[in-house]
Amino acid sequence: MTSTTTPAAVIRTSDVYDERGEELASLTTRLENLGGRRQFHGPVRTLRCFQDNGLLKRLITTPGEGAVLVVDGGGTLDSELLGGSMAQSLADHGWAGVVVYGAVRDRHELAETALGIKALGSNPRKSAKAGTGETDVVVTIDDVEFHPGAMLYADDDGILVERVTA
């Protein structure tokens, strides 16, 4: 299946921060740009899983509607959570991007995918497929909270996400 999603307008994180300031949290963890799109943005969807991408495999076939999937893999590089065919499925289903706080694999395929992809690094080792984890929960990475529905902006400078106040 070929993606029919039109590339989103380029939005630079520095410009968004200059305009909105402290309404946004900035992730200080440096993630690598690995996808075919270096700038991406959209409402957050979340997944928390640890060395198990079974639930992610099910989620990637649902309509993305321009959302950015934030995957909290616990910050481990012991095994991948996302590979090339999974990234292509995300692109094909209209996701704007994916942020993986963990490992990916198939870097050569990821680079050719029309999807924003940021991750801690890579490892060719496969993860478990039991399907454990949680979706659409608040995910915290280095004191930055990612709430489902909050806007996320990503580019070469880093990642910004809207702060949600109760």
N, C-alpha and C positions, 0 to 999 in steps of 0.2 A: 504494500500500500504506500502511496506517495503522499506526503503531507500537502494539504491544501491550505495550510495556515499562511497568511500573509505576514512577512516579517514586521515586527512592531517598530514604531518610530524609535530612533536612538534617543535615549534619555541618559544623561551623564549623572553619576552619583554626586559629583562635586556641585553641579548645578542644583540638583534636588536638595542637597544639604544647605547650600547658600540660601535657598528659598525658604526652607522649612526648619532648619536648625535642630533644636533639641526635641522637636516632635518625633525625631528619628533616632533610633539606636544604631550604632555602628559596630559591626562584628570586627573585633581586633585580630581574631585568628586568621592567618593568611591561608586562603584556599587557592588551589591551582585552577586556572581557566583551562578546561579540557574540551569543551564543545565547539561546534562550528559557529556559534554566536557568542561574541565577547560581551555584549550588552544585552540584558534582558530584565524584564520587570513583570509583575503581576501579583494578584492576590495569593496569599500563602495557603497551601495545604500542607499538612504535616504527617509524618510517619516516624514512629520510634520503634527501632528493631536493633537487635544485637547479633551480629554474625549469622543472620538469617534473613534471606531476601524473598521468602515465600509470599509474604503479604504484599511486598512491593511488586512482585510479578503479577499479582491479581490487580493491584491498583493502577498499573501503567496502561491497562487496556480500557480504562474508563475515560470519558471525555474530560480533557484538561481545561477547556474553555479559557485558555490563556493564563492559567495559574502556574505558580512556581511551587514545586514540591520540595519541602525541606525534610531531609531524611537524617534523623539522629541515630547514627550507628555507634554511639558511645565513644567516638574519637579513636577507634582502633583501626589499625591497618593490617590486622591478622588475616582477613579474608575480604573479598570484594562484595559489595552490595549491588552494584550496577555494572552491566557490561554493554557491549555494542548493540546487540539486538534489542535489549531492554530500552536503551536510549532511543533507538529508532522508533520503537513502539510509542514512547512518550511523544516524540515529535509528530508521529502519524496521528496521534489522538489529540493534538492541539494544545499540548503543554508548552509554556514559554521557556521553562527551564527547570533544573533540578540542582539542589545544593545538598551534597552528601558529606556529612560529618563522619567520614570513614573512608573506605577504599573503594575504588572502581577498578575495572580492567578493560582491555581492548582499546587502549588510548588511540591507536590508529583509526579505529572505527568511530570513536567519540568525536575526534577532530573533524570528521566528515559529516557529522549529523547536524541538521538544522535545528539545534537546540542549545540553549545556554546550559553549561555544565560546570559546576565548581565542586571540587572535592579536596580532601586532605592529601591524597596521593593514590597510588595504585598497588595492586597485588594480584598476580594471576590466580591465586588460590580461590576456589569457589567457596561460597558460604553454604550454610544449611538451608533447607527448603521446607521446614516445618510450618512456616506461616505464623510464627509468634510475633507479637508486637501490637501497637496501638496506632490508630489513625485519627486525624483531626483532633489532637490534643495539643496543649501548649507545650512546646519544645524549648528548652533552654540550652544554649550553647555559649559558654564563657560569659555568663551573666546577661546575655541578650535573649529576650523572650520572643519567640516566633508564635504568634497567635493565628489560628486559622482565620482567613479573611483579611488580615492586615496586609498592606502593600509592601512588597519587597522590591528593591532596586539593586541591580548588580552590574558591575563592569570591571575593567582592569584595576580600578582604584580600590574596590572592595564591595562590601554588602551593607546596605542600609535597610532597616525595616521600621515601619511605623510602630511607635510605642502605643500600647493599649492601656488605658486607665479605666479602672472599674467605677 
